Amino acid sequence: MTVRPLIGVSTYLEAGTRWGLWELEAALLPAGYPRLVQRAGGLAAMLPPDAPEHAAATVARLDGLVVAGGPDVEPVHYGAAPDPRTGPPARARDTWELALIRAALAAGVPLLGICRGMQLLNVALGGTLVQHIDGHAEVPGVFGHHPVKPVPGTVYGDLAPEETSVPTYHHQAVDRLGEGLLPSAHAPDGTVEAVELTGPPWVLGVQWHPEMGTDLRVMRGLVAAAANAG
């Protein structure tokens, strides 16, 4: 029997979550994330916020890492004052996920950042963010779609060489690229929609939400890299 690569996925940590009779703090992950990992051939493990000093030991147990979407990155991490339209900070997630990203890069563990995860990857490497753009989250709470055009010769361009319509919901974006990052896809308005490092390890960030669609190519790329690295 083929052993599926173990893919860790970072989670939300939310207070006042209700199910049945209970209302408690909960570590949450939209089901699309583990389903996407599973459909791509991986075994999904949830990684709720933890102390940053545990990040290296956590990553050492994984074959691959997904940093999931979620709230805005606190601007202090890239030396900016908060814009009035930037959401409230998620400090436990910021600290934990930045530590996970740095640990994965140091250990050579394949990494996929999704939406917020791509932005955190950029910040972890010294980049900055645009704190508000229009046109990428038109209806509150509803995922839209728009095309992304790959950059030929990149990891993403090899995975998806044609222009592709992707599920999208975000109001922040990459501004100055972090050290070593290359843009590998753009939206029609020029927004950077994917970034990557020249590997190894395999490192890709996408601004859209593949877990909300049916295209498995990005996650299959991570799972294949995790299998080869393991």
C-alpha positions as CSV (number, residue, x, y, z in Angstrom):
1,M,0.0,0.0,0.0
2,T,1.3,3.4,-0.9
3,V,2.0,5.7,2.1
4,R,0.3,9.0,1.6
5,P,2.5,12.1,2.4
6,L,1.6,13.8,5.6
7,I,0.5,17.4,4.9
8,G,0.0,19.7,7.8
9,V,-2.5,22.5,7.4
10,S,-2.6,25.5,9.7
11,T,-5.9,26.4,11.3
12,Y,-8.0,29.2,12.7
13,L,-8.4,29.6,16.4
14,E,-11.9,31.2,17.1
15,A,-13.7,32.1,20.3
16,G,-17.4,31.6,20.8
17,T,-17.8,28.8,18.2
18,R,-21.1,27.1,18.5
19,W,-22.1,23.5,17.7
20,G,-25.0,21.6,19.3
21,L,-25.3,22.8,22.9
22,W,-21.7,24.1,23.1
23,E,-20.1,27.4,22.6
24,L,-16.4,27.2,23.1
25,E,-13.1,28.3,21.6
26,A,-12.3,26.0,18.7
27,A,-9.5,25.2,16.3
28,L,-11.2,25.4,12.9
29,L,-10.5,24.6,9.3
30,P,-12.9,24.8,6.4
31,A,-13.4,21.3,5.2
32,G,-12.3,22.2,1.7
33,Y,-8.7,22.2,2.8
34,P,-8.4,18.6,4.1
35,R,-10.6,17.4,1.2
36,L,-8.3,19.0,-1.3
37,V,-5.2,17.4,0.4
38,Q,-7.0,14.0,0.4
39,R,-8.2,14.3,-3.2
40,A,-4.6,15.1,-4.3
41,G,-3.3,12.0,-2.6
42,G,-2.1,13.3,0.8
43,L,-3.0,12.7,4.4
44,A,-4.2,15.9,6.1
45,A,-3.2,16.9,9.7
46,M,-4.5,20.1,11.4
47,L,-2.0,22.4,13.0
48,P,-3.7,24.8,15.4
49,P,-1.7,27.8,16.8
50,D,1.1,26.7,19.1
51,A,4.2,28.3,20.7
52,P,6.6,29.4,17.9
53,E,9.4,27.4,19.6
54,H,7.6,24.2,18.7
55,A,7.5,25.0,14.9
56,A,10.7,23.3,13.9
57,A,9.8,20.1,15.8
58,T,6.3,20.2,14.2
59,V,7.6,20.7,10.7
60,A,10.1,17.8,11.2
61,R,7.1,15.4,11.5
62,L,5.6,16.6,8.2
63,D,6.2,15.8,4.5
64,G,4.6,19.0,3.4
65,L,3.0,22.2,4.8
66,V,-0.1,24.2,3.8
67,V,-0.5,27.7,5.4
68,A,-4.2,28.3,5.0
69,G,-6.3,31.4,4.3
70,G,-7.8,33.6,7.0
71,P,-7.6,37.1,8.5
72,D,-5.3,40.0,7.5
73,V,-1.7,39.8,8.5
74,E,-0.9,42.4,11.2
75,P,1.0,45.2,9.4
76,V,3.6,45.4,12.2
77,H,5.2,42.3,10.7
78,Y,6.1,44.3,7.6
79,G,6.8,47.6,9.2
80,A,3.6,49.4,8.3
81,A,0.9,51.2,10.2
82,P,-2.6,49.6,9.9
83,D,-4.9,51.0,7.2
84,P,-8.4,51.7,8.4
85,R,-9.7,48.9,6.1
86,T,-7.3,46.3,7.6
87,G,-9.0,43.7,9.8
88,P,-8.3,43.0,13.4
89,P,-5.1,41.2,14.2
90,A,-4.9,37.4,14.7
91,R,-1.7,37.5,16.7
92,A,-1.5,33.8,17.7
93,R,-1.9,32.8,14.1
94,D,0.6,35.3,12.8
95,T,3.3,34.3,15.2
96,W,2.7,30.5,14.8
97,E,2.4,30.5,11.0
98,L,5.4,32.8,10.5
99,A,7.4,30.3,12.6
100,L,6.1,27.4,10.6
101,I,7.0,29.0,7.3
102,R,10.5,29.8,8.5
103,A,11.0,26.3,9.9
104,A,9.8,24.7,6.6
105,L,12.2,26.9,4.6
106,A,15.1,26.0,6.9
107,A,14.3,22.3,6.8
108,G,13.6,22.0,3.1
109,V,10.0,20.9,3.6
110,P,7.7,21.6,0.6
111,L,5.3,24.5,1.3
112,L,2.1,25.8,-0.2
113,G,0.7,29.2,1.0
114,I,-3.0,29.9,0.2
115,C,-4.3,33.5,0.2
116,R,-3.2,34.7,3.7
117,G,-0.6,31.9,3.5
118,M,0.9,33.5,0.4
119,Q,1.0,36.9,2.0
120,L,2.7,35.5,5.1
121,L,5.3,33.7,3.0
122,N,6.0,37.1,1.4
123,V,6.2,38.8,4.7
124,A,8.4,36.1,6.2
125,L,10.9,36.8,3.4
126,G,11.0,40.5,4.0
127,G,8.2,41.6,1.6
128,T,5.3,44.0,2.1
129,L,1.6,43.9,1.4
130,V,-1.0,46.3,-0.2
131,Q,-3.5,46.6,2.6
132,H,-6.5,47.2,0.4
133,I,-7.4,46.6,-3.3
134,D,-10.8,46.6,-4.9
135,G,-12.3,44.0,-7.2
136,H,-11.1,40.7,-5.7
137,A,-13.9,40.3,-3.1
138,E,-17.0,41.9,-4.6
139,V,-19.7,40.4,-2.4
140,P,-19.0,39.9,1.3
141,G,-18.9,36.3,2.3
142,V,-19.1,35.0,-1.3
143,F,-16.2,33.7,-3.4
144,G,-15.9,35.2,-6.8
145,H,-13.9,34.0,-9.8
146,H,-11.4,35.7,-12.1
147,P,-8.7,34.5,-14.5
148,V,-5.1,34.2,-13.6
149,K,-2.3,34.1,-16.3
150,P,0.7,32.0,-15.5
151,V,4.3,33.2,-16.0
152,P,5.9,30.7,-18.5
153,G,8.9,28.7,-17.1
154,T,7.8,28.9,-13.5
155,V,6.6,26.1,-11.2
156,Y,3.1,27.3,-11.4
157,G,3.4,27.9,-15.1
158,D,4.4,24.2,-15.5
159,L,1.5,23.0,-13.3
160,A,-1.1,25.2,-15.2
161,P,0.3,26.5,-18.4
162,E,-2.9,28.1,-19.6
163,E,-5.0,31.0,-18.3
164,T,-7.3,29.6,-15.6
165,S,-10.4,30.9,-13.8
166,V,-9.8,30.6,-10.0
167,P,-12.0,31.0,-6.9
168,T,-11.0,34.3,-5.2
169,Y,-11.8,36.3,-2.0
170,H,-9.2,38.8,-0.7
171,H,-8.7,42.5,-0.3
172,Q,-5.0,42.5,0.4
173,A,-2.1,41.5,-1.9
174,V,1.6,41.3,-2.4
175,D,3.4,44.7,-2.8
176,R,7.2,44.4,-2.6
177,L,8.3,40.8,-3.1
178,G,10.2,39.1,-0.4
179,E,13.8,38.0,-0.9
180,G,14.1,35.2,-3.5
181,L,10.4,35.2,-4.5
182,L,9.4,35.3,-8.1
183,P,5.9,36.2,-9.4
184,S,4.4,33.2,-11.3
185,A,0.9,34.3,-12.1
186,H,-1.0,37.6,-12.4
187,A,-4.7,38.7,-12.4
188,P,-5.9,40.9,-15.3
189,D,-5.4,44.0,-13.2
190,G,-1.7,43.1,-12.6
191,T,-2.1,41.8,-9.1
192,V,0.5,39.2,-8.3
193,E,-1.6,36.0,-7.9
194,A,1.2,33.4,-7.3
195,V,4.8,33.5,-6.0
196,E,7.4,30.9,-5.7
197,L,11.0,30.3,-4.7
198,T,13.5,28.7,-7.0
199,G,13.9,25.3,-5.4
200,P,14.6,23.0,-3.7
201,P,12.5,23.0,-1.6
202,W,9.2,23.3,-3.5
203,V,7.7,26.5,-2.3
204,L,4.6,28.1,-3.9
205,G,2.0,30.7,-2.8
206,V,-1.3,31.3,-4.5
207,Q,-3.6,34.3,-3.8
208,W,-6.7,32.4,-4.7
209,H,-8.6,29.5,-2.9
210,P,-8.0,26.2,-4.6
211,E,-9.9,24.5,-1.8
212,M,-13.1,26.1,-3.1
213,G,-12.7,24.7,-6.6
214,T,-12.1,21.4,-8.4
215,D,-8.7,22.0,-9.9
216,L,-6.2,19.7,-8.1
217,R,-3.1,20.7,-9.9
218,V,-1.6,23.1,-7.2
219,M,-2.2,20.6,-4.4
220,R,-1.0,17.7,-6.4
221,G,2.2,19.6,-7.0
222,L,2.7,20.0,-3.3
223,V,1.9,16.3,-2.6
224,A,4.2,15.1,-5.3
225,A,7.0,17.3,-3.9
226,A,6.3,16.0,-0.4
227,A,6.4,12.4,-1.6
228,N,9.7,13.0,-3.4
229,A,11.3,14.8,-0.5
230,G,10.2,12.1,2.0
